[in-house]
Amino acid sequence: MDAKDIERYLSLLGEELQAIVVQEPIQLLLVGGGYMLTQIGNRGLTGDIDVFWMRPEMYAGSELYRVFEATVGFVAFDEHLEDNWLSIGVGDFISVAGPLPKLKLWKKFAVIEVYLPPKGFILAHKLLADREKDQGDIAVLCAQLHITTRKKAQKLLDKYIRRDIQEDYHMSRKLQGLFAK
């Protein structure tokens, strides 16, 4: 899906939720490929939209959460999308990896409010994941944020990712490979 698709599908989801009388805002944090596509513009497509359900402790197992999941399925069916077109699986990791930064409201889609983290937050998580498919995103974000040394990358990681998580993911070794300085 491209950037227009992302907005269209989120709009359909928000409208469906509102139509079934969901009134309280559902706050989502946009991360991953959807963030890169809509905010950075360094790629043309993404396979899914990664979001973090903000305040999951309030909604886990709730009726609102069940309605949300069912409505995601309805949109998938109606639009001939994969069942995982909207991926919330990254949320568990984000909630334990470190503190959430100050967020900015990007757009409202009926009852859905989509927030954005700073670019540095995205870069820190992409560095941590260090997947082959993230290498282009890492390069673009490093260039935009002027992260040119291992020391600068470490400072960014320390801001967003807990030290024990960094150790579990062998970040010292990963940074050594990514940055010569």
C-alpha distance (Angstrom), angle and dihedral (degrees) to the residues before:
residue distance angle dihedral
M1 . . .
D2 3.78 . .
A3 3.82 131.3 .
K4 3.82 93.3 -85.1
D5 3.80 90.3 50.4
I6 3.80 90.5 52.1
E7 3.78 91.9 54.6
R8 3.81 92.3 42.6
Y9 3.81 94.5 51.3
L10 3.80 93.2 44.9
S11 3.80 88.5 49.2
L12 3.80 91.4 51.1
L13 3.79 90.2 48.4
G14 3.81 92.4 49.9
E15 3.80 92.5 47.3
E16 3.82 92.0 49.0
L17 3.79 91.5 49.7
Q18 3.79 91.4 48.6
A19 3.82 90.6 47.7
I20 3.80 90.5 57.1
V21 3.79 88.8 53.0
V22 3.78 101.8 -100.2
Q23 3.78 101.8 157.5
E24 3.78 107.9 170.1
P25 3.78 116.6 80.7
I26 3.77 117.7 -100.8
Q27 3.78 107.5 -143.6
L28 3.79 118.1 -152.2
L29 3.79 130.7 179.3
L30 3.82 113.3 -141.0
V31 3.81 114.3 -139.9
G32 3.81 138.6 150.8
G33 3.78 124.3 30.2
G34 3.79 93.6 -13.2
Y35 3.80 89.5 58.6
M36 3.80 92.3 46.8
L37 3.79 91.8 48.4
T38 3.80 98.6 46.3
Q39 3.81 100.5 33.4
I40 3.80 107.5 27.3
G41 3.81 100.9 26.0
N42 3.79 94.6 -151.7
R43 3.78 94.9 131.2
G44 3.76 136.9 38.4
L45 3.80 102.9 -142.2
T46 3.77 144.7 24.4
G47 3.79 129.6 -167.8
D48 3.79 95.5 -136.4
I49 3.77 144.0 -3.5
D50 3.81 112.6 -104.4
V51 3.78 113.4 -152.8
F52 3.76 136.5 168.0
W53 3.79 116.0 -139.5
M54 3.79 101.7 -130.8
R55 3.80 115.6 -133.9
P56 3.83 93.1 15.6
E57 3.80 90.7 169.1
M58 3.82 88.6 68.4
Y59 3.78 96.4 47.9
A60 3.80 108.5 31.3
G61 3.78 107.2 123.3
S62 3.81 93.1 0.4
E63 3.78 126.0 135.4
L64 3.81 89.4 -112.9
Y65 3.79 90.5 55.8
R66 3.82 91.8 49.3
V67 3.81 90.7 49.1
F68 3.79 89.9 48.9
E69 3.81 92.8 51.6
A70 3.80 92.1 47.0
T71 3.80 91.3 49.3
V72 3.81 91.0 50.5
G73 3.82 85.4 56.0
F74 3.81 92.4 49.3
V75 3.80 91.3 52.8
A76 3.80 90.1 47.8
F77 3.80 90.6 52.6
D78 3.82 95.6 44.0
E79 3.81 93.8 46.6
H80 3.83 97.0 38.4
L81 3.80 92.3 -117.6
E82 3.77 130.0 151.3
D83 3.81 112.4 -92.2
N84 3.80 89.8 -113.0
W85 3.82 96.2 52.7
L86 3.80 87.3 123.2
S87 3.77 108.2 43.4
I88 3.79 119.6 -163.0
G89 3.81 93.9 167.4
V90 3.80 92.8 102.4
G91 3.81 90.7 63.7
D92 3.77 97.5 83.1
F93 3.77 91.3 55.6
I94 3.79 95.6 44.7
S95 3.79 91.2 52.3
V96 3.82 93.2 56.3
A97 3.82 101.2 33.1
G98 3.77 95.9 74.8
P99 3.78 145.6 -56.4
L100 3.76 120.8 -42.0
P101 3.79 111.4 -113.9
K102 3.77 126.3 -134.7
L103 3.79 105.8 -65.7
K104 3.78 132.3 -149.5
L105 3.80 125.1 -143.2
W106 3.79 106.6 -119.3
K107 3.80 104.4 178.8
K108 3.76 143.2 -22.0
F109 3.77 120.3 -131.8
A110 3.82 103.0 -169.7
V111 3.85 102.5 -71.7
I112 3.80 94.3 -5.2
E113 3.79 117.5 93.5
V114 3.80 113.6 -166.4
Y115 3.79 117.1 -157.1
L116 3.78 130.7 -166.5
P117 3.79 129.5 -144.9
P118 3.81 122.0 -146.4
K119 3.81 117.3 -82.9
G120 3.81 89.6 -110.0
F121 3.80 90.8 61.7
I122 3.79 90.8 53.8
L123 3.81 91.5 46.7
A124 3.82 92.4 49.7
H125 3.81 91.1 53.3
K126 3.80 92.9 45.0
L127 3.81 90.4 50.2
L128 3.78 89.0 50.7
A129 3.81 93.0 50.0
D130 3.82 92.1 42.4
R131 3.79 93.2 -176.2
E132 3.79 121.0 166.3
K133 3.80 90.4 -116.0
D134 3.84 90.0 56.1
Q135 3.81 96.3 56.6
G136 3.82 94.8 92.0
D137 3.81 91.3 47.7
I138 3.81 91.0 48.3
A139 3.80 91.7 51.4
V140 3.81 93.3 49.5
L141 3.80 94.3 45.5
C142 3.81 92.7 46.2
A143 3.80 89.5 52.2
Q144 3.81 93.8 47.4
L145 3.81 92.8 46.4
H146 3.83 94.1 41.0
I147 3.80 91.9 -121.6
T148 3.79 98.8 160.6
T149 3.80 103.3 145.3
R150 3.76 138.2 52.9
K151 3.81 89.2 -118.2
K152 3.81 92.4 56.9
A153 3.81 91.1 46.4
Q154 3.81 90.8 50.0
K155 3.80 91.2 50.5
L156 3.80 89.7 52.5
L157 3.81 92.2 48.5
D158 3.81 90.9 49.2
K159 3.78 89.6 54.8
Y160 3.82 95.1 54.8
I161 3.81 109.9 17.5
R162 3.81 126.7 59.5
R163 3.81 114.6 -117.9
D164 3.80 94.6 -120.9
I165 3.80 90.1 54.1
Q166 3.82 89.7 49.3
E167 3.79 89.5 52.4
D168 3.80 92.5 47.7
Y169 3.81 88.7 54.0
H170 3.83 94.0 45.0
M171 3.79 92.4 -122.5
S172 3.79 94.7 166.6
R173 3.81 90.2 61.7
K174 3.83 92.9 41.7
L175 3.80 91.9 51.7
Q176 3.79 90.1 48.1
G177 3.79 88.3 57.8
L178 3.79 94.7 44.8
F179 3.80 99.8 44.5
A180 3.76 126.4 40.6
K181 3.82 92.7 -164.3
